[in-house]
Amino acid sequence: MQRRTFLAGSAALAGATLAASPLAFAQGKPETTKVAIAVGGKNLFYYLPLTIAERRNYFKDEGLEVEISDFAGGSQALKAAVGGSADVVSGAFEHTLLLQAQKQMFREFVLQGRAPQIVLAVSKKTMPNYKSIADLKGKKIGVTAPGSSTSIMASFVLAKAGLSAKDVAFIGVGAGAGAIAALQSGQIDAIANLDPVMTKLERTGEIRVVSDTRTLADTRSVFGGNMPAGCLYASQSFITKNPNTTQALTNAMVRALKWLQASTGSELINTVPEGYLLGDRAVYLDAWQHVKEAMSPDGLMPADGPATSLKTLQAFDPNMQGKPIDLSKAWTNDFVKKALSTVKV
């Protein structure tokens, strides 16, 4: 899963209404029709709404030409946006807070997931006698990429048990077959990853789950509140200069979220690329049932979500402790509210 100094301030929002068709269009013409989106681990359910919007041509319906670049993890996708090779990131919300701590203003404008969906598990092969999180000291933990949301979740779980990230070695293993191979070959002792990877490893009996955030209840148990996950975010500069484009992106994503709420398993299978299935349709459908609740039903940020995210980062990251973070500048529901008043599947 894989997160220039910019202007702060409120986005200048443009109105949006439906065209005389079942498709959703932003009222104003997009300021730019070509948009580059960076994502880290596109095959994961964490980013499924992005794939649905792409595969069902929702971006095209909004008059956009979207180019999606897939990276090994969210931290690498973030670097693409900071470096200027991507306009928008499909990534973890907490990265907007990490960037703000570095005085770089990015803002979330549509939520994809209301639970992180990340699972931390140990290998039964290399840690057959595992008893507690303390046993992970000195071990290798596979994450999608160092600095990504998977390493953030693992770091937080470690911190709750009195360990720090320095007590383990985080190894980037990606978000697909490579992650599975790393666990199976014994290259890593534990893994923090997402579905369908984790369900496949569970089905083969190769892991023992020690922390799970695929449901709302489990997420609140781990983080102490609602923890926002995947979202679309961009620099405040991009949003301010391109409010109609931002609205068009939001319309497409909200439409994808609504489609997911109503779709059947067979419709989902027939929509995603074959490579997402990891060679096993049954496992993919089983994984979908594990994470369906974690998908945002509407794209709205929960009221307590940003604060939960900040508290999580401050629990283990010294660079976030004592930093003046303005949560109100890290997210907005304005574009989603407009989309919800107009968008139909």
Beta strands, then each sheet from edge to edge (+ up, - down):
strand 1: 34-40
strand 2: 65-71
strand 3: 88-92
strand 4: 106-111
strand 5: 119-123
strand 6: 140-143
strand 7: 169-172
strand 8: 190-193
strand 9: 207-212
strand 10: 230-235
sheet 1: 2+ 1+ 3+ 10- 4+
sheet 2: 7+ 6+ 8+ 5- 9+
end
